[in-house]
Every structure is written in structure tokens, then in C-alpha cells.
Amino acid sequence: MNKAMETKISKTGIDGLDETLEGGIPEGHVVLLTGESGTGKTVLSMQWLFEGWKKFEDSGIYVSVTEPFTKAIKNISSMDFHDRDPLESGDLRFTDLRSMIELMDFGTKDEELDRDDVDELVDRIEELVEQTGARRMVIDSITAVGYMIDDTELFRYLIFRLGTVLSGKNCTVFLTSEARNGSTPFNVEDFISDGILNLTYTHGEQAVIREMEVSKMRGVDFRSGSVFFDISSEGITVYPKVPVERKISETNFQKRKTTGIAKLDEMLKGGYPEGHIILITGNTGTGKTTFCMQYLAEGVKNGENCIFVNLEEPLPQVKKTAKAHGWDFDKYEKKGLLNFVTPELIDTYPDKFLYQILNIVDETDAKRLVLDSVSSLPSAGLSEDKLRQTLLQLNSALKARGVTGLMTHLVSGLFSQAPEKLLGSTQASDLRLSSLCDGIIMLRYVERENKVGKAMHILKMRGCDHDKYVRELDITDEGIKIGEVFEKVEQ
């Protein structure tokens, strides 16, 4: 058995962080949280303590160095993870280092600490851990302790001895540290610590964009690269990278998802193959959204859990349009059969976008999903390569979960007669969407006998036979109706 398998892992209890850490932090590790002021180090460490108590019954100690611990508690009292019970019971003990130093009778709080002082300080911390049975400890911040010592070698000795002593007590430690341009003030904390989490932020157009990177975690594997996170009233939420699934749910071509459009089911020999991701592409006003609404209405009618990822119109307008066709989305939402996801696209980031969708998929075990529309995603500031990568991650994750999904896409050229235009000079070809999808259904305008009508055809449906004809399409009060084959389409 290798060392990684023998290591006992302590989950942080923070959404997304344990996934990024591939399970959690090895018990007894000293972990350095680095970042500039305002990056979220204190919130993260506080949440780690409270979540440890709530979810795993871990007692903990918070040692404040730069401010009274009462102020630290007050600053997070409005956050959802805060709970008075462990504070009153003593399961979570809050104290401040300067008070501890004053009680130890080795000088005033303004004097620098020598080696004997450091040894006694560590001994007192060890006693406190033994008395409380603490499994988690935070020292906020270790940088301030370093300035109290003002000796690099002695500071190194403090961190090393603290880690050695607490590791023997199976107590995991978070040390917060100020960092500028990726460097800590004393340049020794990084080498002595068992793990390092770097927190950074930048200012977007309307919001602060926060990132976190696990740059070191001895004894275990972890996901490399930075991940995004948010700080809200709920605390910190980490958005782990969504891997591209290589092992996907097997598509059973004999099992179909009925579309809600009788003629389309006939054209597809029973409906969409389960597990397929299908692109509904066409000009503006050709019925792409209605096409997808009808698919969801069919699902909820059959008692299936469905998800509508809405990136286009305001949600009330979506529901109003659905109701005009006889589909009461409000009713199905209240029943829990239909869930809406409406991500903000300004200052968003791919990992958060994917997390919001997949989190609802997993919570509801939904097997039908609509994303309306892929064409809105460039407004999030994603490059074409990044957008394509994001859609690849989403599609592979949905297929791994056995979800049958529809994505809408807007194409240019109102009266194109040639289906190959989809794969030619339009935006769809720039993103190479056809290779990401199992099926493509094209909706378009046609000019016929001095009138403008609508047409549709199935351009692609991987792994199964389907109708090859261009057919009439109409949007009625009851939804999409597919008609007869066009004998001739005029230019």
C-alpha cells in the first residue's frame, strides 16, 4: 500500500474545494493560505472551522493575531455558516495571540520573541489542543507572528515545531499569510508548510473575479491550475474544473426521448436517442426556443425532471411564451419537475457556468436539458477556443450522466437554401459546433410563391437512420407543427 493510500484525509466541508483537492487535506498537515488583503483568507479559514464542526463534529481553535477575536467573529456573524452553538459549547474556541503572550510572563506584548518564548508559546498551544481535543486550528495571520519574532530562522523554527507538535495530535492547521506578487514576506513559510492555497482577485466590469490555486499539497494528488470562487452570504463557493469525461454513459439507440412533436418523432424513428446532445440551429424567429420548450413540456408531462438553462430572454417572458402554447411552466416548476438556471454572463467564468448547470443536474437527476442559447455565451467574454472547450466539457459531463440535451444556436443568412451553409461561413462553423453534437436540426426561412415560410430538416443524427427531406414548419398556438416535404424551394 502506498503512502497516499495510507494517508487519512480530512474533508474541508467547503463546496467545490474538496473536489479540487481530490477529497480533502491530509490530517495533521500545515496549510498556508496566501494572498493580498481582501482575497478571502480569513473567511475561508473561518468557514473551514465551522463546516468542520457542523459536518464532521471536529472541534477547532481560532487564534487571531492582528485584531481581537471578538471582531473576527463579528465580521462573519452574518454569513450562513456562522453558528453560535459551537462557540457557546466551547467546541470552537476563539482566542488572540497577544493575550496568550501577556499571560505567559515573558515580556510585554511589544517585545520581540526569542527561542525560549517560541518554545513556550508552542507548548501552550499544544496544551490548548489537548484540552479541547481540537482537530482543526487557524492562526490568522502567521505573517504578523513573523513580525513579532523578526528573525527568519526563528520564524522557520516556529512553523516547523508547530507543525510537528500538532501533526502528532492529528490537528490540521491553516496559517494565513500576506503575499504580494506571489511571494510571502519571509520566504520561508512556503517551504515549511505541507500545503499551499494561493488566493487572488481582479476587478471585472461589474464584479470582483476571484481565483484560487492549490500549488502544493504533500502526500496526495490534487487538481492543478487555478479555479474560480465567490464570496457571498453563504460563504465561499469554489467552482472546480469540470473534467472532459472519457468514459460516457452508453447511448442505447433503441431507447428514445419523445420530442413532443409527433411528426419529428416519426422522422427520427421514435425520438431523440437517449444521451444525445442535439443542436437546434436557425435564423432568428424560426422557432428554436419553441422547439426546445416543446421537448421540455413533453418531459414534464411524462413525469421526468427537466432543466432549462436560459441565457436569452427574461424568465417571466419565457414562461409567458410557454403558456401561450399551453405549457404551464410555473406549475411544473412548483412541482419540482422543471428547474431554471439563469447564469449571469457579465464577469462570469466557465467553471462557474458549468458548476451551476451540473449542480442542478445532479441534485434533480434530470435527464432532459435545454440550453438557450449557445450564441449568448460570447457575451461572457470567452474566446472561441475557450467557448468550444467549455461546451466540450458540458457535453461530455451531460453524456456521462445520461442526459439528453438540446442547444439552440443562431445562424446568419435569412434565406439560405443550402444546408451546407451551417458548416460553411456561419458562426456555427467558426466554433465547429457540428463536431461537438450528436445531432443537428436546422430551421430556416424559405421564399415560396411570394411568401416567406419556414422549413426544417435533420442535417445529422449520429448512429441512427432519419428522415432526409426538407419539410414545412409552422409555429401554432399548440407549438411546432411539421408538415409535408417541399417539392421545390424557390430561390
N, C-alpha and C positions, 0 to 999 in steps of 0.2 A: 504494500500500500504506500503510495507516495505521500509527500508531506502535505500537498494541497488537500488530499482526501482526508487526512487526519485532522486538519485544522477545523476547529469549531467556529462556525460563522455566526455572528450576531447581526440580525437584520436591523436596519436603521428605523424602519417603520414609516419612512417618508416615500410617498408615491413617486415612482419613477427612479428614485435614487438606488434602491436595492437592485432594480433591473440593470441599471448602468454598472453597478458593482458586481453583477453576476451573482447576486444572492445576499450580499452584505459585507460586513467588515470582520476580519478575524478577531476573535475575542482576545482582549489584552493588548491590542495594537495602540500605538500613539499616532494619532492622525492630525496632521497640520491643515487648518483651514486658512488659506491665504487670500488676500485681496485688499483693494483700497477701501477706505471708509465708504460705507453705503452699499457695499456689494452683497450684504446679507449674511455675513459670518455669524453674527450674534443670533439672528432669527433662526438660522439653520441649526446652530448648536442647541438653542433652547427647545426647538421643535423635536430634535433628536432625543432630548431628555424626557419630554412629556410623552412622546409617542412610545418610547421605551417602557414607560410606566403603564400607559394605557393598554398597549397591545401585548406586552411580554412580562409585565409585572417586575420590570427592572427598577430598582431604586437608583437614585443618582445624586450627584453633588455638582453644584454650580459655584465656581469661585470667581467672583468679579474682582478685577484689579484696578480698573480705571475709574469706576463710579460705584456708589453704594448699590448693593444688590437689590434694595427696595426699588430703586429707579429702574433697574433692568427688568424686574418683574412687571412694574407699571407699564413699561414700554410695549410689552407683549400681551397685556391683560385683555385687550380687545380681540385677539386672534382666537380662532376656533379651537386650536389645540390646547390653549391655556385651561387649566383646571385647578381650582383651589384645594380640592381634596388631598392630593399628594403633598401639598405644602403644609396643610394643617396636620396631616398624619405624620409628617417627617420623612415620608418615603422619598421626597425630593427635598434636599437640604440646600439652601442658598446662603452663602457667606461671602465676605470680601477679604482679600488677602491682607490688606493693610491692618485690619482689625486683628487678624491672626498674628501678624508680626508684633503688634503692640502688646499683645498678651503673652508673648514669649520672652519678654525681658532681655532682648539682646539689642538694645539700642532704640533710638527713636525711628519713626517711620520715614524720616528724611535721610537717614544714613544708608550708605551702600552696604550690601550684604557680603559677608566673607564666606569661606568654605564651611566653617562650623555652623554659621547661620543657615546655609543651604541645607546641610545635613539635618539640622533640627527641624527646618521647615518641611522637608520631605517626610521626616519621622511623624510630624504632627498630621500631615495629610494621610499618611498610612494609617495612623490611629483612627482618623475620622472615617476612612473607608472601612476599617474593621468594625467600628461601632455601628455603622449604618448598613453594612453589607452591600455597599454601592457597587453596581456593575457598570455604571457609566459616570464619567466625570468630565466637566468642561472647565478649562482655565481661560478666561477671557479678559485680557489678552496676554499671551506669553511674551509679546513684544514689550509690553510695559514692565514685565518682570525683568526682562533683559536690561532695560534702562536702570532698574533698581540695583542690579548687580554690577553693570558697567565693566565686565571682564568676560571676554569672549570664551576663554577656556572654561571659566567657572560656569558660564551660562550653558555651555555644551555639557558639562558635568551634571548640572541640574536636570536637564532634559533626559539625559541618559539614565541617571539614577531614578528619576521619577518613573520613567518607562519600565525599568527593570523591576522596581518595587510593585507597581500597580499591575504589571503583567502577571506577577506571581499571585496576585489577588483576583485574577480574571476580571479586572476592571479595565474597560476600554476608555481611552482619553481623547478628547478633542481639545487641541490647542489652537486658538485663533491668533493670527499674525498679520500685521500690516505688511503689504507688499506693493512696491511700485516698479512698474516695468518688468514684472516677473521676478523681482529679487526681494528677499526678506532683509531687514536691517542688519542682522548679524551674520548672515550667510552660513549659519551652522544648523539652523532648525531643519532644513530640508534633508540634510544628511543623517541626522539622528532619528528623525521620525520614520515610522513604518509605512505611513501612507500620507499622500498629499492631495487635497482638493483645492484647485485654484478657481476663485470666483472673480468674474469681471463684468463690466457693463458698459454699454454705449448708449447714446441718445438717438432714438429714431425720430421720425417725423412727428409722432404723437405720443410715443411711449418709450420707456426705458427698456432696452433689449439686454437681457441678462444671459450669461453663459457660464458654464461650469465644466471643468476638465479634471478627470482623475489622472494625474500624471505619475502616480506611484501607489502601489498597494502590495506590500510584500506577501508572498505565500499564496496568492490567489490570482486567477485571471480576472480581467475587467475589460470593459469596452473602451478602446482608445478613442481619442478625439473629443472635442468639446460638445456639450449638449446644452440646450436652452432650458431656462427655468423661469418661473414667475413667482413674485411675492404678492400675496393678496391677503384678505381677511382670513382665508383658510390656512395661511402659512405659505410654505414653499412647495411648489409642484414642479417636479423635474420631468422633462419630456425626453425620454430615452430614444436613441436612434432605432428606427424600425428596420430590422434586417431584411434583405431580399430573401424570401423563403425559397429554398431549392427543392424542398420536399413539399409538394402541394397536395391538397385533397384531390383524390382521383375523380375525374369527371365521368359520370355514368351517362352515356349518350342515350340510354334508354329512359332515363328519368328526366322529366321536363318541368319547367316552371311555366304555367299558362300565362299568357301575356295580358289577358283582359280584352284582347281584340280577336274575335272569332276567326276572321279571315287570316290574320297573321299566324295564329296557331296552326291553321291548315297549311299555310305556306311553309311553316317550319316543321311540319310533321309532328305537331303536338306541343310546341312551345320552345322557349329557350332551354338549351341543355343546362342542367344544374351545374353550377360552378363556373359558368362562362361570364366573362366581362365583355359587354357589348357597347359599342359606340353608336349613339344616335346623332347623326350629323346632318346639318342642313342650313338653309338660309334663315334669316330672321322671320318669324311669323309662320313657319311651315308646320308647327305643331310638335316640336321636340319635347317641350315641357309637358304638354298634354299627353303625349305618347308615354312618358315616364310616369305621370300621375296615374294613368290607367293601369299600368303594371303594378303600382303600389296598392291601388284600390282593389285589384284582383287578389293581392296577397292578404290584405287585412280581412277581406270578405271570407277567405279560407282559414282565418284564424292564425295567420303567420305574422311574426314580428318583422316590421319593416322600418327602414331608416331613409329619411330624405335629407341629404346634405344640400342646403340651399345657399348658393353663392350669388344669386341673381336678384330676384325681387324681394321686397319686404315680406316677412312671413304672413302678415294679415292678408296681403294681396294674393299670395299663393293659396291660402285657404279659401279665399273668396272665389278664385278661379276654379278651384276643385269643386266647390259647392255648386257653381253654375252648371257643372256637368253631372251633378247628382252624387258627388262623393263628399261625405261629411267628415273631413279630416279632423275637425275638432273632436268629434265623438270618438274616433279611433285613437286619437292622442290621449284622451281621458281614460280610455280602456287600457292604455299601455301597449297597444298593438303598433302604434306609429310614433316614432321619435324623430324630432327635427334637430339637426345640427347646423348652426349658423355661425361659422367662424368669421372673425374679423380679419380682413385681408391686409389692412394697412399695418405695417410694422409686425406682421406675423412671420412665422418661420416654419419651414416644412415639418420639423419634428412635432411641433405643437399641433399643426393642422392634422397630421396623421394620428397623433395621440387622441385628439378629440373624437375623431371618427371611430377608431378601433376600440376605444374605451367603451363607447356605447354599443358597438357590435358585440363585444364580449359580455357586457352587462345584460343585454337583452337576448343574446343568442340569435340575433336577426339573421335571416337567410336571404332577404331581399334588400337591395340598397340602390338608391339613385343619387348621382352627383350631378347637380345642375348649376353651373356648367363649367367644364374644363377651361373654356375661353375666358373665364373671370380670373383664373389663377395668375396670369402675368401681371395683374394689377397689384399683386403682393410683392412685386419687385424681384421675382425669380427669373433667372436667366433661362433660356430654352433648355440648356443641358440640365440645370437643376430641376426645372419643372418636369422634364421627362424622367429624371431619376426619382422624383417624388411620386409620380404616377406609377412607375415600375414597382416601387416599394408598396404603395397602396394596393395595386392589383395583386401582387404576389401574396400580401397579407390577407386579402379578402378571399383569394382562391384557397389559401391554406385553411381558412375557416369554413370553406364550403359555401360562400356567399355568391349568389348570382346577382350581378350588378349592371346597371345601365349608367352611362356617362353621356351627357349631351355636349355637342361641340358646334360652334357657329362657323360656317364657311362663307366665303365671299363669292360674288358672281351670281346674280339673281336668276339668270335664265340659262344656266349651263345645261347643255344636252348630254355632255359626255361624262359618264360616271367616273372616268379616269381623272377628272379634274380634282377629285378628292385626294388623289395620290400624286397630283402634279404640283401646281404652283401655289396652292392654297396654304393657309396656316396649318392645316392638319398635316400636310406633308413635311413642313418645317419641323414639326415636333415628332414626326414619324410615329403618329398615334396608331396607325394601322397595325404595326408590329406588336404593339402592347396589348391589343384587344383580340378576343376570340371571334368577335363578330362585328360587322359594320352594317347599319341600316341607314340608307341615305334618303333624306326628304328634300324636295326641291320644287321650285316653281316651273311651270311649263306654259307656253303660249299656244292656245289652240282655238281656232275659229274666232280670232279677235278677242278672246277672253283669256284671262290668267287663271290657271288652275294649279292644283298641287299634285305631285306624284311621289311615289316611293318605290324603292326596290332594295332587296337584300344583296348587298355587294359581297358579303363574306359571312360564313358561319362555319367555323372550324370543326371538322370531324363529323359533319352530318350533311345530308342532302337537303336542298331547299329550293323553293320557287325562284326562278331566274328572271322573271318578267318585271318590266316597269308597269306599275299599276296606279290607278286613280286613287287619290286620298282626299278625304273630306273631314273637316272638323265640325261635328254636330253638337247639339245640346247634350247628347249622351256620350260624347267623346269621339275618338278616332274611328272612322269607318274606311275600310279599304275596299275599293271597287274592282272594276274589270281591267283587263290588260289594255294598255294603249296600243291601238293598231298602228297609229302613226303620230309622231310628235312633230309639230311644225317648228321650223327654225324662227 
